[in-house]
Amino acid sequence: MFPTEIILCCLIGFTLFMVLFAWLAKVPIKYNLRNLLVRWQVTLMMVLAFVLQVGVLIFMFAFVNGMYKLTEESGVPGNVIVLSDGATDEVFSNLGFADTSDVERYPTVLQSENPDDPGPLASWEVYILVNQPIPSERINAMILGGDFEGDSLKIVNVGWGGLLASANLQVGDVLQKFNGFAVTSQENLQKLLAGKMSGLAPIEVNRGGSPHQALCDLNKKASVGSTRRFLQVRGIDNPTRSLAVHGLPLRSGGKVFSQAGVQTFKGPNGITTSAWEVILGEGIARTLASDQKKPTLEAGDTFTVADRIWIVVGVMKSSGSTFDSEIWAKRTLVGPLFGKSSYSTVVLRTKDSASAVETAGELTKSFKKAAIQAIPEREYYAKLNSTNQQFLYSILFVAFVVLIGGSLGMMNAMFAAISQRLKDIGVLRIIGFAPWQILFSFLLEALLLSLIGGLLGCAAGLFADGWSANSIVSGGGGGGKSVVLKMTVDGQILVFGMLFSLTVGLIGGLIPAISAMFIKPLDALR
């Protein structure tokens, strides 16, 4: 693939050449510009078509680009990840500590420089996928188009255009009946909202102490995808050392969890209870915070998983890596809870990437106590690009289909424009313009439309840069990781957008322009 700078220079050079050629060859470009302004409605629709095509393609490529950058930037160059032999992903790996504890004593493994935590820089971990139901109040709020106060039935926000708005409900109303059935809890409401519904339905609320009845439009009920989500829980023994091995600092105000991994706190009802201490990635902190209508979870916030209260003690600065979507907790707590008594992996820190490659090869070949496979961490995460490749091939296929469709659409529009301007072409020929000048005149008109539409489409696509999205990365051998990624629009994507737009303009404008070149002046004026 050519560097972005070369392609960009070629685009600029091509544009300047066409402008200079039109001026030197005395192509009647003024006629085309005047026609574009006079028929501004048609011009606007054609430009908008280019904006839509280019904008959508940039959006899709930004998603794939974000996935590539996520997997490329995950892992430390000097780290080695040790899995059980034959495991294609850490979710399938099982390491017995008694058989594999010697791997951390390998000569190339670095030692901790923290005087409070001496020892080899090795992180023993268990990786667990937890299937968590999304809270009923969150699902109900999305379906009804509003928000409730905690897990109560009191409405605190009514969104525009939703089911609650169709019944003219107000903030402060308390839901009592829906479609003739009593509403007793958020879980009960979720069941009443399940399934397909249409038409009008009665809804009853308590408004200011008095019952209030109204009709809601069931067609306004929003559809919700999955009502469950996968959480990635990583159980670790020594959080201080694990953070050092992975090179992940904590955000200000955070700390590692205690030796026990549990603390007591007072709940909203004033009752003292115990909670498991956790460290969150920045992405999962935002995801879990959406259930509580917060931008992100901070130290001291709580959430519930597997009917247990978990309290946040710290948030990692993990943006841009797969750890962004993980929950770290005490291994001796989360392992038994989710049926995982052994370790999944041990991550070893070595001096640099060369040392990591050497260490991985030696451990895989020479370690005799247990069958293991050691992989440089960067290489391990690079293998997760299998999903990215599938997305990329799919988007390239879509781009090809859009290219063909866009070219045919442009061709149809230019043929229609030429058929409406036959007399204009006849006049141009009579006053002395050559057939090849007519050809370049209409070809430049098509390219100008594609250039303007491409530039505006690229500008629209730039808004996708930095958006967050959820996806799954996998190495193709099963397993995989659910991740929160940032969509990335870079120079290569923008250049591709411009190339796509100009290609559509060139293909779609060339054949109609050739047909215009062969129009005879006298036939056109009849």
Backbone torsions as a table, in degrees:
resi	resn	phi	psi	omega
1	MET	NA	134.0	-179.2
2	PHE	-70.2	148.3	176.6
3	PRO	-59.7	151.8	-178.3
4	THR	-58.9	-39.3	-176.6
5	GLU	-63.0	-39.5	-179.2
6	ILE	-65.8	-46.0	-179.5
7	ILE	-63.1	-41.9	-179.9
8	LEU	-63.5	-41.5	177.9
9	CYS	-63.5	-38.5	178.3
10	CYS	-64.4	-40.5	178.0
11	LEU	-62.6	-47.4	180.0
12	ILE	-63.8	-42.4	178.5
13	GLY	-62.2	-41.3	179.0
14	PHE	-63.0	-43.9	179.6
15	THR	-62.6	-45.8	179.4
16	LEU	-64.5	-38.3	178.8
17	PHE	-62.6	-44.7	-178.8
18	MET	-64.3	-40.2	178.4
19	VAL	-65.4	-45.7	-179.4
20	LEU	-64.9	-40.9	179.4
21	PHE	-63.8	-42.1	180.0
22	ALA	-62.1	-35.9	-179.3
23	TRP	-74.0	-45.1	-178.4
24	LEU	-70.3	-37.2	-177.5
25	ALA	-85.5	0.9	178.2
26	LYS	56.8	43.3	174.8
27	VAL	-69.8	136.1	-176.6
28	PRO	-72.4	60.3	-175.6
29	ILE	-69.7	-26.7	177.9
30	LYS	-61.2	-37.3	177.7
31	TYR	-60.6	-44.1	-178.9
32	ASN	-66.0	-42.7	179.1
33	LEU	-62.5	-42.0	179.1
34	ARG	-64.1	-38.6	180.0
35	ASN	-67.0	-38.3	177.7
36	LEU	-62.4	-36.4	179.4
37	LEU	-74.4	-40.0	-179.9
38	VAL	-66.1	-43.6	179.0
39	ARG	-97.1	54.8	-170.9
40	TRP	-66.4	-27.9	179.9
41	GLN	-64.9	-45.4	178.9
42	VAL	-65.7	-41.4	178.8
43	THR	-59.2	-44.7	-178.8
44	LEU	-62.1	-43.2	-178.9
45	MET	-65.2	-38.4	179.7
46	MET	-68.9	-40.4	177.7
47	VAL	-64.7	-42.0	179.2
48	LEU	-62.5	-34.8	177.8
49	ALA	-62.9	-42.3	176.9
50	PHE	-64.7	-42.3	-179.6
51	VAL	-59.7	-44.3	-178.9
52	LEU	-64.2	-46.2	-178.6
53	GLN	-63.2	-50.1	-177.1
54	VAL	-67.9	-41.6	-179.5
55	GLY	-61.1	-43.4	-179.8
56	VAL	-66.1	-42.1	179.2
57	LEU	-64.2	-41.9	178.3
58	ILE	-63.5	-39.4	178.2
59	PHE	-60.0	-45.4	-178.8
60	MET	-67.8	-43.0	179.2
61	PHE	-67.2	-31.7	177.2
62	ALA	-63.9	-34.8	177.8
63	PHE	-64.9	-48.9	179.9
64	VAL	-64.8	-40.7	179.5
65	ASN	-61.5	-38.9	177.2
66	GLY	-63.4	-37.8	177.9
67	MET	-67.1	-41.8	178.2
68	TYR	-61.1	-46.7	-178.2
69	LYS	-65.1	-34.6	179.4
70	LEU	-62.7	-48.8	-177.9
71	THR	-72.3	-33.3	179.8
72	GLU	-68.4	-34.1	-175.4
73	GLU	-92.9	-4.2	177.0
74	SER	-80.0	142.5	178.4
75	GLY	91.9	154.6	178.8
76	VAL	-102.8	135.2	-177.4
77	PRO	-53.4	-34.6	-177.5
78	GLY	-90.4	5.2	-177.4
79	ASN	-89.2	148.0	174.9
80	VAL	-124.1	129.0	178.1
81	ILE	-104.3	128.5	-177.0
82	VAL	-108.0	124.0	178.8
83	LEU	-121.6	166.3	173.8
84	SER	-70.7	150.5	-175.6
85	ASP	-61.8	131.5	178.5
86	GLY	92.1	-12.0	-179.6
87	ALA	-73.4	129.1	178.9
88	THR	-89.4	-12.8	-179.7
89	ASP	-155.6	155.4	-177.3
90	GLU	-65.3	-20.7	177.8
91	VAL	-67.3	-23.0	179.7
92	PHE	-99.9	-1.9	-174.0
93	SER	-86.6	142.9	176.8
94	ASN	-136.1	116.3	179.2
95	LEU	-117.6	128.1	173.8
96	GLY	-86.7	128.7	-175.1
97	PHE	-63.8	-38.7	-177.5
98	ALA	-62.1	-34.5	-177.5
99	ASP	-86.2	-24.4	-171.2
100	THR	-119.0	4.8	-175.6
101	SER	-62.2	-24.4	-177.6
102	ASP	-71.0	-13.7	-176.7
103	VAL	-64.5	-29.4	-179.1
104	GLU	-75.1	-10.7	178.8
105	ARG	-95.2	7.9	179.1
106	TYR	-62.5	139.7	-171.6
107	PRO	-55.6	-31.1	-175.6
108	THR	-84.7	-5.3	178.5
109	VAL	-75.0	128.3	-177.4
110	LEU	-72.8	158.4	177.6
111	GLN	-102.3	148.4	179.2
112	SER	-66.2	136.6	177.2
113	GLU	-94.3	2.8	178.7
114	ASN	-81.9	114.9	-177.9
115	PRO	-63.7	-22.4	179.2
116	ASP	-85.3	-9.6	-177.9
117	ASP	-142.9	66.0	-178.9
118	PRO	-72.7	156.5	178.0
119	GLY	134.8	173.9	-179.8
120	PRO	-66.9	145.4	178.2
121	LEU	-79.2	80.8	179.9
122	ALA	-132.4	133.7	-179.6
123	SER	-114.1	109.9	177.5
124	TRP	-88.3	126.4	-169.3
125	GLU	-138.8	153.2	169.4
126	VAL	-124.7	130.3	-175.2
127	TYR	-108.9	125.3	-173.6
128	ILE	-132.4	136.8	172.1
129	LEU	-100.6	125.1	-176.8
130	VAL	-115.0	127.1	178.1
131	ASN	-89.0	108.1	-175.0
132	GLN	-111.6	130.1	174.1
133	PRO	-72.3	138.4	175.0
134	ILE	-70.8	136.5	-177.8
135	PRO	-53.1	139.7	-177.3
136	SER	-57.5	-39.4	-177.9
137	GLU	-63.8	-31.9	178.8
138	ARG	-71.2	-42.2	179.2
139	ILE	-64.8	-46.1	179.9
140	ASN	-60.9	-40.2	179.6
141	ALA	-62.1	-41.0	179.9
142	MET	-68.2	-39.5	-178.9
143	ILE	-67.9	-43.4	-174.3
144	LEU	-85.0	-17.2	-179.0
145	GLY	78.0	54.8	-179.7
146	GLY	-174.9	-171.1	179.1
147	ASP	-134.3	150.9	177.5
148	PHE	-113.3	160.4	178.1
149	GLU	-82.7	103.7	-178.1
150	GLY	59.8	-134.0	177.7
151	ASP	-99.8	16.3	177.0
152	SER	-83.7	-178.2	179.5
153	LEU	-105.4	14.8	179.3
154	LYS	-84.2	127.4	-177.7
155	ILE	-81.6	127.3	179.4
156	VAL	-115.0	-7.2	177.3
157	ASN	-157.7	136.2	176.9
158	VAL	-118.7	114.0	-179.2
159	GLY	-76.5	162.3	-178.9
160	TRP	-78.9	133.4	172.4
161	GLY	79.7	6.4	-178.9
162	GLY	-93.8	-174.9	-178.1
163	LEU	-65.0	-41.9	179.4
164	LEU	-63.5	-39.0	179.3
165	ALA	-66.5	-32.5	-179.4
166	SER	-65.5	-23.5	178.0
167	ALA	-97.2	6.0	-179.6
168	ASN	56.2	38.2	176.9
169	LEU	-76.1	158.4	-173.6
170	GLN	-123.3	160.4	173.9
171	VAL	-62.2	131.6	-178.4
172	GLY	104.1	-17.9	176.5
173	ASP	-66.0	144.0	177.9
174	VAL	-113.8	120.2	-176.1
175	LEU	-68.6	130.4	-179.4
176	GLN	-121.0	-41.2	179.8
177	LYS	-136.3	145.4	176.0
178	PHE	-136.6	121.3	178.0
179	ASN	57.4	34.2	176.8
180	GLY	89.5	-5.1	-178.8
181	PHE	-108.3	142.7	179.1
182	ALA	-69.5	137.2	177.3
183	VAL	-103.5	116.4	-175.4
184	THR	-108.2	-22.0	-178.1
185	SER	-160.6	170.6	177.5
186	GLN	-65.0	-37.7	178.5
187	GLU	-63.6	-41.4	177.8
188	ASN	-64.0	-41.3	179.2
189	LEU	-64.0	-38.6	179.2
190	GLN	-61.2	-39.0	178.1
191	LYS	-67.5	-38.2	179.9
192	LEU	-67.8	-27.7	-178.6
193	LEU	-87.4	-7.8	-176.4
194	ALA	-69.0	151.1	176.8
195	GLY	88.1	174.8	-179.5
196	LYS	-86.4	139.1	179.4
197	MET	-139.5	153.4	176.0
198	SER	-152.7	165.6	179.8
199	GLY	87.9	-158.6	-179.9
200	LEU	-106.8	147.2	179.5
201	ALA	-139.6	143.7	178.0
202	PRO	-74.1	144.7	177.0
203	ILE	-137.6	137.8	-177.1
204	GLU	-125.4	134.0	178.9
205	VAL	-130.5	161.7	171.4
206	ASN	-96.0	115.9	-177.8
207	ARG	-118.9	107.7	178.6
208	GLY	63.8	30.1	178.7
209	GLY	92.4	-5.0	-179.3
210	SER	-120.8	146.4	178.8
211	PRO	-70.5	142.7	179.4
212	HIS	-135.9	128.1	-177.8
213	GLN	-111.6	148.6	179.1
214	ALA	-156.6	170.3	175.7
215	LEU	-110.0	133.5	178.0
216	CYS	-111.9	149.9	179.7
217	ASP	-89.6	109.4	-177.1
218	LEU	-68.1	-18.7	176.6
219	ASN	-69.0	-14.8	178.8
220	LYS	-86.2	-1.8	-179.5
221	LYS	-67.8	123.2	-177.7
222	ALA	-77.9	146.0	177.0
223	SER	-87.8	141.0	179.7
224	VAL	-120.6	135.7	-179.5
225	GLY	-70.1	-120.3	-178.2
226	SER	-72.6	141.1	176.7
227	THR	-97.5	8.0	177.6
228	ARG	-133.5	162.3	177.6
229	ARG	-146.0	156.3	177.8
230	PHE	-93.7	129.7	173.7
231	LEU	-108.3	139.0	179.5
232	GLN	-101.7	110.9	-177.7
233	VAL	-107.3	128.2	178.0
234	ARG	-115.7	112.5	177.7
235	GLY	-86.3	127.7	-178.4
236	ILE	-131.3	156.5	-179.8
237	ASP	-90.2	-43.2	-173.7
238	ASN	-125.5	94.7	-175.1
239	PRO	-62.7	-35.6	180.0
240	THR	-61.3	-46.0	-178.6
241	ARG	-72.1	-37.3	179.8
242	SER	-64.2	-40.6	176.7
243	LEU	-62.9	-38.3	179.0
244	ALA	-67.9	-41.3	-179.6
245	VAL	-63.1	-42.8	-177.3
246	HIS	-87.2	-3.7	178.3
247	GLY	65.1	39.6	-176.6
248	LEU	-114.0	111.5	174.7
249	PRO	-81.8	163.0	175.9
250	LEU	-95.6	149.9	175.5
251	ARG	-68.8	158.9	-178.5
252	SER	-55.3	135.6	179.4
253	GLY	91.7	-6.6	-178.8
254	GLY	-95.3	165.1	177.2
255	LYS	-149.8	168.9	177.0
256	VAL	-81.9	159.9	179.5
257	PHE	-76.7	160.5	-173.6
258	SER	-72.6	174.3	179.4
259	GLN	-60.6	-37.0	179.6
260	ALA	-79.9	-29.2	-178.6
261	GLY	79.3	12.4	-177.8
262	VAL	-135.5	145.2	172.9
263	GLN	-142.4	159.8	176.6
264	THR	-99.8	148.7	176.7
265	PHE	-154.3	164.1	178.5
266	LYS	-93.2	124.9	178.3
267	GLY	-77.4	178.2	-179.5
268	PRO	-59.1	-27.1	179.7
269	ASN	-87.7	4.1	177.5
270	GLY	85.4	-0.7	-179.1
271	ILE	-87.1	130.8	178.4
272	THR	-77.1	130.1	-179.0
273	THR	-142.0	170.1	179.6
274	SER	-100.7	150.1	178.9
275	ALA	-139.9	147.1	177.6
276	TRP	-81.7	134.1	-178.9
277	GLU	-83.7	137.9	-178.5
278	VAL	-139.2	155.8	170.3
279	ILE	-114.2	131.7	-175.6
280	LEU	-110.1	150.9	165.9
281	GLY	-77.3	158.3	-176.4
282	GLU	-63.7	-36.8	-179.0
283	GLY	-66.9	-47.6	-179.9
284	ILE	-69.5	-26.7	175.8
285	ALA	-63.6	-38.5	177.2
286	ARG	-72.0	-39.2	-179.0
287	THR	-63.3	-48.5	-179.8
288	LEU	-68.4	-29.7	-179.9
289	ALA	-67.9	-27.0	-180.0
290	SER	-63.0	-27.1	176.5
291	ASP	-67.1	-26.2	-178.0
292	GLN	-106.6	10.9	178.5
293	LYS	58.2	42.7	175.9
294	LYS	-120.6	156.7	176.4
295	PRO	-69.3	-36.4	179.5
296	THR	-162.1	156.6	175.0
297	LEU	-84.8	142.6	178.7
298	GLU	-123.1	173.4	177.1
299	ALA	-56.2	129.8	-178.7
300	GLY	102.8	-18.6	177.2
301	ASP	-76.6	154.9	-179.0
302	THR	-125.2	158.2	172.6
303	PHE	-151.2	170.3	-175.7
304	THR	-119.1	131.3	173.9
305	VAL	-138.5	132.9	178.7
306	ALA	54.4	41.4	177.1
307	ASP	62.4	21.8	176.5
308	ARG	-123.7	148.1	178.3
309	ILE	-87.4	130.3	178.2
310	TRP	-116.2	134.2	-179.0
311	ILE	-115.5	133.9	-178.0
312	VAL	-80.0	127.4	175.2
313	VAL	-109.2	-16.7	179.8
314	GLY	-166.3	156.6	176.5
315	VAL	-125.6	126.8	-178.3
316	MET	-76.8	147.2	169.6
317	LYS	-83.7	77.7	-169.6
318	SER	-114.2	10.6	-176.9
319	SER	-56.1	134.6	178.7
320	GLY	91.6	8.9	177.5
321	SER	-136.9	166.4	179.9
322	THR	-66.8	-21.7	178.1
323	PHE	-68.0	-11.9	179.4
324	ASP	-61.4	-22.4	-175.1
325	SER	-108.6	16.5	-173.6
326	GLU	-109.3	153.6	172.5
327	ILE	-112.2	122.1	177.9
328	TRP	-102.1	131.4	179.6
329	ALA	-144.7	175.8	-179.4
330	LYS	-67.7	125.8	-176.1
331	ARG	-61.3	-40.1	-177.3
332	THR	-66.9	-12.2	176.9
333	LEU	-97.4	-53.3	-173.8
334	VAL	-76.2	-28.7	179.5
335	GLY	-59.8	-59.2	178.8
336	PRO	-61.8	-34.8	-178.5
337	LEU	-60.9	-39.9	-177.1
338	PHE	-106.5	19.3	171.7
339	GLY	73.0	33.5	-179.9
340	LYS	-127.1	96.6	-175.5
341	SER	-89.4	-23.9	-178.4
342	SER	-94.9	172.5	175.1
343	TYR	-82.2	153.5	173.7
344	SER	-93.0	-45.6	-175.6
345	THR	-147.7	163.9	165.2
346	VAL	-131.4	130.2	-178.6
347	VAL	-107.0	125.1	-176.5
348	LEU	-109.6	138.4	177.9
349	ARG	-100.0	124.9	174.4
350	THR	-115.0	-177.0	-172.3
351	LYS	-65.6	-48.8	-175.8
352	ASP	-156.0	-174.7	-176.5
353	SER	-65.3	-37.3	178.4
354	ALA	-63.9	-42.0	178.0
355	SER	-65.5	-35.2	178.9
356	ALA	-65.0	-42.2	178.6
357	VAL	-64.1	-42.4	179.4
358	GLU	-64.9	-45.7	-179.2
359	THR	-63.3	-43.1	-179.9
360	ALA	-61.2	-43.7	179.9
361	GLY	-65.1	-42.4	-178.8
362	GLU	-67.0	-42.7	-179.3
363	LEU	-64.9	-42.3	-178.4
364	THR	-63.7	-39.2	-177.1
365	LYS	-83.2	-39.3	-165.7
366	SER	-102.9	-19.3	-176.5
367	PHE	-71.8	123.1	-170.3
368	LYS	-106.5	-20.4	-173.5
369	LYS	-68.6	-28.4	-179.9
370	ALA	-152.6	155.9	177.9
371	ALA	-81.5	112.0	-177.9
372	ILE	-131.7	164.6	170.3
373	GLN	-131.7	129.1	179.8
374	ALA	-110.9	133.4	-175.8
375	ILE	-132.7	135.6	170.8
376	PRO	-56.0	135.0	-171.4
377	GLU	-59.7	-40.3	178.3
378	ARG	-60.9	-38.5	178.8
379	GLU	-67.6	-37.7	178.9
380	TYR	-60.9	-47.2	-178.2
381	TYR	-73.3	-28.1	176.5
382	ALA	-63.6	-31.7	178.9
383	LYS	-67.0	-19.0	178.0
384	LEU	-73.2	-2.1	179.7
385	ASN	-73.7	-1.0	179.9
386	SER	-58.3	-43.6	177.6
387	THR	-63.9	-39.9	179.8
388	ASN	-60.1	-40.9	179.7
389	GLN	-62.7	-40.5	179.3
390	GLN	-63.0	-43.7	176.8
391	PHE	-61.4	-43.3	-177.0
392	LEU	-62.8	-45.4	179.9
393	TYR	-63.6	-39.1	178.7
394	SER	-63.6	-42.5	-178.9
395	ILE	-69.6	-37.0	176.7
396	LEU	-63.7	-37.4	176.3
397	PHE	-64.7	-44.0	177.8
398	VAL	-61.4	-41.8	179.5
399	ALA	-61.5	-39.6	179.0
400	PHE	-64.8	-43.3	179.0
401	VAL	-63.4	-43.5	178.8
402	VAL	-64.8	-36.4	178.2
403	LEU	-61.6	-46.3	179.0
404	ILE	-64.8	-47.3	-179.8
405	GLY	-63.2	-42.7	179.4
406	GLY	-64.9	-39.8	179.2
407	SER	-65.0	-42.3	178.4
408	LEU	-65.6	-39.3	177.9
409	GLY	-64.8	-42.8	177.7
410	MET	-63.9	-41.0	179.6
411	MET	-61.8	-43.9	179.9
412	ASN	-63.3	-42.1	-179.9
413	ALA	-65.9	-40.4	-179.5
414	MET	-70.7	-37.8	175.5
415	PHE	-61.4	-42.4	178.4
416	ALA	-63.4	-41.2	179.8
417	ALA	-64.4	-40.9	-179.7
418	ILE	-67.3	-39.5	-179.9
419	SER	-64.6	-27.7	178.3
420	GLN	-83.2	-10.5	-174.8
421	ARG	-122.8	32.0	-179.7
422	LEU	-62.2	-42.5	-179.5
423	LYS	-65.5	-36.8	177.1
424	ASP	-61.2	-42.3	-179.7
425	ILE	-64.8	-40.8	178.2
426	GLY	-60.8	-42.5	178.7
427	VAL	-63.6	-43.8	179.3
428	LEU	-60.2	-39.5	179.6
429	ARG	-68.3	-39.5	-176.6
430	ILE	-67.3	-37.5	-177.7
431	ILE	-81.3	4.7	168.4
432	GLY	117.6	-0.4	179.2
433	PHE	-78.1	133.7	-176.9
434	ALA	-77.9	160.2	179.4
435	PRO	-56.1	-41.3	-178.6
436	TRP	-66.7	-27.7	175.7
437	GLN	-69.7	-36.6	175.4
438	ILE	-63.7	-42.2	179.2
439	LEU	-58.0	-51.8	-177.9
440	PHE	-67.6	-27.7	178.6
441	SER	-61.1	-50.4	-178.4
442	PHE	-75.9	-31.5	176.6
443	LEU	-65.3	-41.6	177.2
444	LEU	-65.5	-33.7	176.6
445	GLU	-62.3	-44.6	178.5
446	ALA	-65.1	-41.9	179.8
447	LEU	-66.7	-35.0	178.2
448	LEU	-64.7	-42.8	177.0
449	LEU	-61.6	-43.5	-179.4
450	SER	-67.6	-34.9	179.3
451	LEU	-65.9	-46.8	179.8
452	ILE	-64.8	-46.0	179.8
453	GLY	-63.8	-38.5	178.6
454	GLY	-64.9	-43.1	179.0
455	LEU	-62.7	-44.0	179.2
456	LEU	-68.2	-36.4	177.2
457	GLY	-64.6	-39.9	176.7
458	CYS	-65.0	-40.2	178.1
459	ALA	-63.3	-39.8	177.8
460	ALA	-67.3	-38.8	-179.8
461	GLY	-66.3	-25.7	179.1
462	LEU	-61.8	-25.5	179.9
463	PHE	-65.5	-20.9	178.8
464	ALA	-75.2	-16.8	-177.7
465	ASP	-64.3	124.5	178.7
466	GLY	93.5	-7.8	177.1
467	TRP	-65.5	148.5	176.8
468	SER	-94.3	144.2	178.1
469	ALA	-146.9	153.8	177.9
470	ASN	-102.3	139.3	178.7
471	SER	-155.5	-178.9	177.2
472	ILE	-126.4	130.2	173.9
473	VAL	-109.2	139.5	-175.5
474	SER	-147.9	151.2	177.8
475	GLY	-89.3	4.0	177.3
476	GLY	88.4	-9.0	-179.3
477	GLY	-105.4	26.2	-175.8
478	GLY	93.4	172.8	-179.7
479	GLY	74.3	-141.7	-178.0
480	GLY	114.7	174.3	-177.4
481	LYS	-134.5	135.0	171.6
482	SER	-82.8	124.8	-172.6
483	VAL	-129.1	156.2	170.2
484	VAL	-106.5	115.9	-175.5
485	LEU	-117.0	162.2	175.1
486	LYS	-106.7	122.1	177.8
487	MET	-65.0	138.3	-173.0
488	THR	-127.3	120.4	174.3
489	VAL	-105.1	114.2	179.4
490	ASP	-116.5	-175.8	-176.6
491	GLY	-61.0	-38.6	-179.3
492	GLN	-62.4	-40.2	179.9
493	ILE	-66.7	-41.6	179.5
494	LEU	-65.0	-41.1	177.7
495	VAL	-63.5	-40.9	177.3
496	PHE	-61.1	-41.8	178.4
497	GLY	-59.6	-42.9	178.8
498	MET	-68.4	-41.6	177.4
499	LEU	-60.9	-43.1	178.7
500	PHE	-60.4	-48.1	-177.7
501	SER	-62.6	-46.2	-179.6
502	LEU	-67.3	-33.1	177.4
503	THR	-65.5	-42.8	176.3
504	VAL	-61.3	-43.5	179.0
505	GLY	-64.1	-39.3	-179.2
506	LEU	-68.5	-48.2	-178.9
507	ILE	-67.9	-44.5	-177.1
508	GLY	-72.2	-22.1	-178.2
509	GLY	-99.8	-18.3	-173.3
510	LEU	-68.9	-50.8	-176.4
511	ILE	-64.8	-46.3	175.0
512	PRO	-60.0	-36.5	179.1
513	ALA	-66.3	-37.5	177.4
514	ILE	-64.8	-40.9	178.3
515	SER	-63.6	-36.4	178.5
516	ALA	-66.3	-30.8	-178.0
517	MET	-65.4	-29.3	-175.6
518	PHE	-95.3	6.1	177.2
519	ILE	-73.2	127.6	-179.7
520	LYS	-82.2	137.6	-176.1
521	PRO	-56.0	-46.6	-176.4
522	LEU	-68.4	-38.2	177.5
523	ASP	-64.7	-36.5	-178.3
524	ALA	-69.6	-30.3	-176.5
525	LEU	-89.1	-7.3	178.8
526	ARG	-71.5	NA	NA
